[in-house]
Amino acid sequence: MSTAVATAMAALLTIASAPWALGQPWLNVVFKPLATLGVIVYAWPRGTDTPLLRRWLLAGLGLSLCGDVALLWPQQGFLPGLVSFLLAHLAYLVGFARVQRLGARVLPFVVYAGVAGAILWQLWPGVPAALRGPVAVYVLALASMAAQAAVLWRAGAARGAVLALGGALFVASDALLATNRFAGPLPMASLWILATYWSAQWCIASFLAPAKEPSSSAC
């Protein structure tokens, strides 16, 4: 069985754990970490020609796995999960900045600043006072990560389009998650949140060159 198929199966079983589907919480506990592990396995042999980029992206995936585990406890684990994913986005941002200078293209940062502002404006009334600071910092890091991914695409980096898609999908996933948590429940929320989340992670991992493919960027 290929890594892609195994990861997709783990992701589908996680989504199916929701009350609107099979209603089996144990599937979430078992298969949610396994799906992210599948992305890590996919990424592991890639990017050997850009070791610093590879190291930062694998760090981001590892931190994302920690966040996934923390969020198995939605209440107690929310803040640790938020911090884990914040650090994951910063790791991705550092990795992307090894390929192209941070903010080398202004337009993606302007666009994502607008997106981030719109998300915060919409959700702010429902965010508890104690979480407003962490949430604002997280949104800033997320938007910066996605903007730098778009910078690499606009600069013509190899596989930059799939990376930019990954950044956009991550923003969409987290916007859906935050809406579901702070604004009101979404129908079949886990389907939309998790499908965009793992698609984003797969796209980010795909930015690393396959083992036998030469990279256009040295870092």
C-alpha positions in Angstrom: 0.0 0.0 0.0 1.4 3.4 -1.0 1.9 6.2 1.6 -0.7 8.3 -0.2 -3.3 5.6 0.1 -2.5 4.8 3.7 -2.6 8.5 4.6 -5.9 9.0 2.8 -7.4 6.0 4.6 -6.3 7.2 8.0 -7.7 10.7 7.2 -11.1 9.2 6.1 -11.4 7.1 9.2 -10.6 10.1 11.3 -13.3 12.1 9.6 -15.7 9.2 9.8 -15.3 9.2 13.6 -17.6 12.3 13.8 -21.1 12.0 15.3 -22.7 12.9 11.9 -20.9 9.8 10.4 -20.0 6.7 12.3 -19.9 8.3 15.7 -16.9 6.3 16.9 -14.5 8.7 18.8 -11.8 6.0 19.1 -11.3 6.2 15.4 -10.2 9.9 15.9 -7.8 9.0 18.7 -6.1 6.2 16.6 -6.2 7.5 13.1 -5.7 11.3 13.4 -2.1 11.0 14.5 -1.5 8.3 11.9 -2.7 10.5 9.1 -0.2 13.2 10.0 2.5 10.5 10.4 1.7 9.4 6.9 2.5 12.9 5.6 5.8 12.8 7.6 6.6 9.4 6.0 5.9 10.9 2.6 8.1 13.9 3.3 11.0 12.0 4.9 12.9 10.9 1.8 12.3 14.1 0.0 14.5 17.3 -0.1 17.8 15.6 0.6 19.4 18.2 -1.8 18.1 21.1 0.4 18.9 19.8 3.9 18.1 23.0 5.8 14.7 23.4 4.0 14.0 19.7 4.7 14.9 20.1 8.4 12.6 23.0 8.9 9.7 21.4 7.0 10.0 18.2 8.9 10.1 20.2 12.2 6.9 21.8 11.1 5.3 18.5 10.4 6.5 17.1 13.7 5.1 20.1 15.6 1.8 19.7 13.7 1.7 16.1 14.9 2.1 17.3 18.5 -0.8 19.8 17.9 -3.0 17.0 16.5 -2.4 14.9 19.6 -3.1 17.9 21.9 -6.3 18.6 20.2 -7.6 15.1 20.9 -8.7 16.9 24.1 -10.5 19.9 22.5 -10.8 21.9 25.7 -7.7 21.1 27.8 -5.6 20.7 24.7 -6.7 23.8 22.8 -4.0 26.2 24.0 -1.1 23.6 23.8 -2.4 22.7 20.3 -2.5 26.3 19.3 1.1 26.8 20.5 2.3 23.6 18.7 0.7 24.8 15.4 2.1 28.3 15.9 5.6 26.9 16.2 4.9 24.7 13.1 4.0 27.7 11.0 7.1 29.5 12.2 9.2 26.5 11.3 7.6 26.5 7.8 8.2 30.2 7.5 11.9 29.9 8.3 12.2 27.0 5.8 10.5 29.0 3.1 12.7 32.0 3.8 15.8 29.8 3.1 14.6 29.6 -0.5 13.5 33.2 -1.0 14.0 36.3 1.2 11.1 36.9 3.5 8.6 39.3 1.9 10.5 39.4 -1.4 7.1 40.0 -3.0 4.9 42.5 -1.3 1.5 41.6 -2.8 1.0 38.2 -1.2 1.6 39.7 2.2 -0.9 42.5 1.5 -3.5 40.0 0.4 -3.0 37.7 3.4 -3.0 40.7 5.7 -6.5 41.5 4.4 -7.6 37.8 4.8 -6.2 37.7 8.3 -7.9 40.9 9.3 -11.2 39.7 7.9 -11.0 36.4 9.8 -10.2 38.2 13.1 -12.9 40.8 12.5 -15.5 38.1 12.0 -14.5 35.9 14.9 -13.3 38.4 17.5 -16.6 38.8 19.4 -16.7 35.0 20.1 -13.0 34.6 21.2 -12.6 34.5 25.0 -10.6 37.4 26.4 -7.9 35.1 27.7 -7.4 33.6 24.2 -7.4 36.8 22.2 -3.7 37.5 22.4 -2.6 33.9 21.5 -5.2 33.8 18.7 -4.0 37.1 17.2 -0.4 35.9 17.2 -1.4 32.6 15.7 -3.3 34.3 12.8 -0.3 36.5 12.2 2.0 33.5 11.9 -0.4 31.6 9.8 -1.0 34.4 7.3 2.8 35.1 7.1 3.5 31.4 6.4 0.8 31.4 3.6 2.1 34.7 2.2 5.7 33.5 2.0 4.5 30.3 0.3 2.8 32.5 -2.3 6.1 34.5 -2.6 7.9 31.4 -3.6 5.3 30.6 -6.2 5.4 34.1 -7.6 9.2 34.0 -7.7 9.1 30.8 -9.8 10.4 28.3 -7.3 10.1 24.6 -8.4 6.8 23.2 -7.1 5.9 26.7 -5.9 2.3 26.5 -7.1 1.6 23.4 -5.0 3.2 25.1 -2.0 1.1 28.2 -2.4 -2.0 26.0 -2.6 -0.9 24.4 0.6 -0.6 27.7 2.4 -4.1 28.8 1.2 -5.6 25.5 2.2 -4.1 25.8 5.7 -5.6 29.3 6.1 -9.0 27.8 4.9 -8.8 24.9 7.4 -7.9 27.1 10.3 -10.6 29.6 9.4 -13.2 26.9 9.4 -11.9 25.5 12.7 -12.0 28.9 14.3 -15.5 29.6 12.9 -16.7 26.2 14.2 -15.3 26.9 17.7 -15.9 30.6 18.2 -18.8 31.6 15.9 -21.0 28.5 15.9 -21.0 24.9 14.8 -20.7 24.2 11.1 -22.5 21.3 9.4 -20.1 18.3 8.9 -17.3 20.5 10.3 -14.7 17.7 10.6 -15.0 16.9 6.9 -14.1 20.4 5.7 -11.6 21.2 8.4 -9.6 18.0 8.2 -9.8 17.5 4.5 -8.3 21.0 3.9 -5.8 20.5 6.7 -4.2 17.3 5.4 -4.4 18.5 1.9 -2.4 21.5 3.0 0.2 19.4 4.8 0.6 17.2 1.8 1.1 20.1 -0.5 3.7 21.6 1.8 5.6 18.3 2.0 5.4 18.1 -1.8 7.5 21.3 -2.0 10.5 19.2 -1.0 12.1 17.7 -4.1 11.7 14.0 -4.7 14.8 12.0 -3.8 16.0 11.8 -7.4 14.8 15.1 -8.7 17.3 18.0 -8.7 16.2 21.2 -7.0 16.3 24.6 -8.6 17.2 26.2 -5.3 20.1 25.5 -3.0 19.6 26.2 0.7 
